[in-house]
Amino acid sequence: GCTHALDAVTGFHHFMGVDYKWDTGSSAAHILRVRKEHTSNGLKPFVKFLCVPSTPKHGVTRCDMSGMNATGEALLALQRLSEDCGLDHINVNGYVEHVKSTLPDQPENPATPFIKGGGKVDQLGLFTTAAPGISISNLAFTHPKNQWLMTHLKQDQVRDAALFDFLFCCADRHAQNIFIDEDANIKLIDNDLMLGGAQKGRGGGDGMCSPSSLFHPSNMESWRVRESPSNLGHLDYRCHVPEGKDDLSFEDNHKLNQCLGTLSEMSVEQIQKKYGIIKWNAANLLRQRAEDLKSFGFTEALKRAQASEREKWEAIPWCKVKYEHDGPGPCKPQGELMKHWHANTWRPLEKPHCAQKKDPKV
């Protein structure tokens, strides 16, 4: 029988006097709402299927279900870590359940054509609670009326978001993956591509981490919007360093400090076992970042991580890298494309593009 009734993510969301269209994203994954369930905040949760057999996925029908199981393990590991490290308040909660259901019609996006409903799904689903409000992307690019919210971000929330993305290796924190509510509170969503998971198919999927987050400077996401008229550059953690300080301060988060100390003292294998992290490199990077945060503070730890990862990527023999869509054979063009993509991940460090606080427009 059916375990969950699923709805497509379509239509508009009324927020502070403006009708915002739900983001369709650019992922080939199936992202749906669960119709009859509600979480503690009264909102219907989301469920993601990285792929469903016989439905379009980046123009092909191949569907590797082992990747779904591995991503589910990473999502659960992230949930355990965020709770232990006192950072679970800044992100939506994640969990996994087996789903038997019928897929609804799904709108096209840049990665996937329109999908006619009626297909059956019988597999693991990646569930997350829903965040209140709208995406930063919607806020910034749909209508100017509520953009003043960007200048009212909470200092401690930006700090914790920057720490979350750094410690847990986020390579996908673009404007659609940050939500904001009417009081300018933020929540991080779509966190399944963390702990090295974002590198699947990009250099061998060995748990490497190319940082890319709007909360950090000098990376692909933050560089291209740093001078945005919508004040996206204000997400840079440097805009929220306390007055009189030269770095983020997180001494008040006792759980985080205890967690950093514990992770630093554990072996990589102990971290893997405790949190269920499959990839050795992902656990090793987690340990290293925890140690660097505790020893050097956030700014220096971020610099060290970016330099280390860039060195690793530049050492990869790109012509020998194989991707799922390449198939067997000699060097393929995708290798050069991915080399170019990662060359744009690290950008020169500039002064932060902070915004002055604005009042709401009546």
C-alpha positions in Angstrom: 0.0 0.0 0.0 0.9 3.7 -0.2 2.9 5.0 2.7 3.0 8.7 1.8 0.9 11.0 -0.4 3.2 13.2 -2.4 2.6 16.7 -4.0 4.8 18.6 -6.5 6.4 21.8 -5.3 4.6 24.3 -7.5 2.5 27.5 -7.2 3.1 30.6 -5.2 3.8 31.4 -1.5 2.3 34.6 -0.1 5.0 36.2 2.1 4.9 39.8 3.5 2.5 41.1 0.9 4.2 39.5 -2.1 3.4 36.3 -4.0 6.6 34.4 -4.5 6.8 31.4 -6.8 8.3 28.3 -5.3 11.9 27.6 -6.5 12.1 24.8 -9.0 15.9 24.5 -8.5 18.3 23.1 -11.0 18.7 19.6 -9.6 17.7 16.4 -11.4 16.5 15.0 -8.1 12.8 14.7 -7.3 11.9 17.1 -4.5 8.3 16.8 -3.3 6.0 17.8 -0.4 4.5 15.1 1.9 0.8 15.9 1.9 -0.7 14.7 5.2 2.3 15.0 7.5 3.2 18.1 9.5 6.3 18.7 11.6 6.5 20.7 14.9 6.3 24.0 13.1 3.1 23.0 11.4 4.6 22.9 7.9 4.6 19.9 5.6 8.0 18.2 5.2 9.9 17.7 2.0 11.2 14.5 0.6 13.9 14.1 -2.0 14.7 11.2 -4.3 18.1 11.6 -6.0 16.7 9.5 -8.8 13.8 7.2 -9.6 14.3 4.4 -12.1 12.8 5.1 -15.6 12.3 8.8 -15.0 14.6 11.5 -16.7 17.7 12.4 -14.8 20.1 14.8 -16.6 18.8 13.4 -19.9 19.6 9.8 -19.1 17.6 7.0 -17.4 20.4 5.3 -15.5 19.7 5.5 -11.8 22.3 4.4 -9.2 20.4 3.5 -6.1 23.6 2.9 -4.1 24.1 6.7 -4.2 20.7 7.2 -2.5 21.6 5.0 0.4 25.0 6.6 0.9 23.5 10.1 0.8 20.9 8.9 3.4 23.7 7.8 5.7 25.4 11.2 5.2 22.2 13.0 6.0 21.8 11.1 9.3 25.5 11.6 10.2 25.0 15.4 9.6 21.9 15.4 11.9 23.9 13.6 14.7 26.9 16.0 14.3 24.8 19.2 14.2 23.0 18.1 17.5 26.3 17.2 19.2 28.0 20.4 18.1 25.2 22.8 19.1 24.4 23.9 15.5 21.1 22.0 14.9 19.1 25.2 15.4 20.4 26.8 12.2 19.5 23.9 9.8 16.3 21.9 9.1 16.2 18.5 10.6 16.8 15.5 8.3 15.6 11.9 8.5 15.1 8.9 6.2 12.0 6.7 5.6 11.1 4.1 3.0 8.4 5.5 0.6 5.9 3.6 -1.5 3.8 6.1 -3.5 2.9 7.5 -6.9 4.7 10.5 -8.3 2.8 13.6 -9.2 3.4 15.8 -12.3 6.6 17.7 -11.8 7.6 20.9 -13.6 10.7 21.2 -15.7 13.9 22.9 -14.4 17.3 23.5 -16.0 18.4 19.9 -15.3 15.2 17.9 -16.0 12.3 18.2 -18.4 8.6 18.1 -17.3 7.8 14.7 -15.8 4.4 13.3 -16.2 2.9 11.9 -13.0 1.9 8.3 -12.4 5.3 6.7 -12.0 5.7 4.5 -9.0 8.3 5.0 -6.3 9.4 2.3 -3.8 12.6 3.3 -2.2 14.4 5.3 0.5 13.4 9.0 0.8 15.5 11.8 2.2 13.2 13.8 4.4 13.7 17.3 5.9 11.5 19.5 8.0 10.3 22.6 6.2 11.8 26.0 6.9 9.4 29.0 7.4 9.5 31.9 5.0 11.1 32.0 1.5 14.5 31.4 -0.1 17.1 34.2 -0.1 17.0 33.7 -3.9 13.3 34.5 -4.1 13.8 37.5 -1.7 16.7 38.9 -3.7 15.5 38.4 -7.3 11.7 38.4 -7.3 10.5 41.7 -5.9 12.4 44.6 -4.2 9.7 45.1 -1.5 11.1 42.9 1.2 14.8 43.0 0.4 15.4 45.2 3.5 15.3 41.9 5.5 18.8 41.2 4.2 20.2 44.1 6.2 18.5 42.8 9.4 20.2 39.4 9.6 21.1 38.2 13.1 24.8 38.3 13.9 24.8 35.0 15.8 22.8 33.2 13.1 25.2 34.2 10.3 28.1 33.1 12.5 26.5 29.7 13.2 25.7 29.3 9.5 29.3 30.0 8.5 30.5 27.5 11.1 28.0 24.9 10.0 29.0 25.1 6.4 32.7 25.1 7.2 32.9 22.4 9.7 30.5 20.0 7.9 31.9 20.8 4.4 29.2 22.4 2.4 29.8 22.8 -1.3 26.3 23.9 -2.3 25.2 26.8 -0.2 23.6 29.0 -2.9 20.8 31.4 -2.4 18.0 28.8 -2.9 19.4 26.8 0.0 19.0 29.6 2.6 15.5 30.5 3.9 14.5 33.7 5.7 11.4 34.4 7.7 9.5 37.7 8.5 11.8 38.4 11.4 15.0 37.9 9.3 15.7 34.6 11.0 17.6 32.2 8.6 17.6 28.4 8.2 19.8 26.2 6.0 18.1 23.7 3.8 19.0 21.0 1.3 21.9 19.7 3.3 22.3 16.3 1.8 25.4 17.3 -0.2 27.7 17.8 2.7 30.5 15.8 4.4 32.1 15.4 1.0 29.0 14.2 -0.7 29.0 17.1 -3.2 32.0 15.6 -4.9 30.2 12.5 -6.2 31.1 12.4 -9.8 33.5 15.3 -9.5 36.9 13.8 -9.2 36.1 10.3 -7.9 33.7 11.0 -5.1 36.3 10.3 -2.4 35.0 12.8 0.1 37.0 15.8 -0.9 35.6 19.2 0.0 35.6 22.2 -2.2 34.1 24.9 0.0 31.3 26.9 -1.7 29.0 28.9 0.6 27.6 32.4 0.5 28.7 32.8 4.1 32.4 32.4 3.2 34.4 34.8 0.9 36.6 33.8 -2.1 34.5 30.9 -3.4 32.3 30.4 -6.4 28.9 31.1 -4.7 30.0 34.2 -2.8 32.2 35.7 -5.6 29.5 35.9 -8.2 27.0 37.8 -6.0 29.4 39.8 -3.9 28.3 43.1 -5.4 24.6 42.1 -5.9 22.2 45.1 -5.6 20.1 42.7 -3.5 22.7 42.8 -0.7 23.6 39.1 -1.0 27.2 40.1 -0.2 26.0 40.9 3.3 25.8 37.2 4.0 29.6 37.2 4.2 30.5 36.2 7.8 33.0 39.2 8.0 30.0 41.6 7.9 28.9 40.1 11.2 32.1 39.9 13.2 31.4 41.6 16.6 32.6 45.2 16.9 36.1 45.4 18.3 36.9 41.8 17.2 38.9 40.6 14.2 37.3 37.1 13.9 34.1 35.2 14.7 33.6 34.5 18.4 32.0 31.3 19.4 33.1 30.9 23.0 29.4 31.2 24.1 28.5 28.0 22.3 29.7 25.5 24.9 28.4 22.5 23.0 30.4 23.5 19.9 33.6 24.1 21.9 33.2 20.7 23.6 32.4 19.0 20.2 35.5 20.6 18.6 37.7 19.3 21.4 36.2 15.8 21.2 36.5 15.5 17.4 40.1 16.7 17.6 41.0 14.0 20.0 39.2 11.1 18.2 40.7 9.0 15.5 39.2 9.1 12.0 37.9 5.6 12.5 36.3 6.5 15.8 34.5 9.5 14.1 33.3 7.2 11.3 31.9 4.7 13.8 30.2 7.2 16.1 28.5 9.2 13.4 28.1 6.7 10.6 30.3 8.6 8.1 31.1 6.2 5.3 34.0 8.1 3.6 37.3 8.1 5.4 38.3 11.4 3.8 35.1 13.1 4.9 35.8 12.0 8.5 39.4 13.0 8.3 38.5 16.5 7.0 35.9 16.9 9.8 38.6 16.1 12.4 41.1 18.5 10.8 38.7 21.4 10.6 37.6 20.9 14.2 41.2 20.9 15.3 42.0 24.1 13.2 38.9 25.9 14.5 39.9 25.2 18.1 43.6 26.0 17.5 43.5 29.0 15.1 40.0 30.4 15.1 37.6 30.7 12.1 39.4 33.0 9.7 42.7 31.1 9.8 41.0 27.7 9.7 39.0 28.7 6.6 42.2 30.0 4.8 44.0 26.7 5.7 41.1 24.6 4.4 40.8 26.5 1.1 44.5 26.3 0.4 44.7 22.6 1.2 41.7 21.7 -0.9 42.9 23.8 -3.8 46.2 22.0 -3.7 44.5 18.6 -3.8 42.3 19.5 -6.8 45.2 20.9 -8.8 47.1 17.7 -8.3 44.3 15.6 -9.8 45.2 14.1 -13.3 42.0 15.5 -14.8 42.4 13.7 -18.1 42.1 10.4 -16.2 39.0 11.3 -14.2 35.9 9.3 -15.2 32.3 10.4 -14.7 29.2 8.3 -14.8 28.0 10.0 -18.1 31.5 9.6 -19.7 31.5 5.9 -19.9 34.7 3.9 -20.5 37.5 5.2 -22.8 40.1 7.8 -23.0 40.0 11.4 -21.7 36.6 13.1 -22.2 35.7 16.7 -22.5 33.9 16.6 -19.1 37.2 16.3 -17.4 38.3 19.7 -18.8 34.9 21.2 -17.9 35.2 20.1 -14.3 38.7 21.4 -14.1 37.4 24.8 -15.3 34.5 24.6 -12.8 36.9 24.0 -9.9 39.3 26.7 -11.1 36.4 29.1 -10.5 35.7 27.8 -7.0 38.6 29.7 -5.4 38.6 33.4 -6.1 40.7 36.4 -4.8 40.0 37.7 -1.4 38.3 41.1 -1.4 37.1 43.3 1.3 33.6 42.3 2.4 30.6 43.9 0.6 28.5 44.7 3.7 25.2 46.6 3.6 23.8 49.4 5.7 20.7 48.6 7.7 17.5 49.6 5.9 14.0 50.2 7.2 11.0 48.3 5.8 9.4 49.9 2.8 5.8 50.8 3.5 
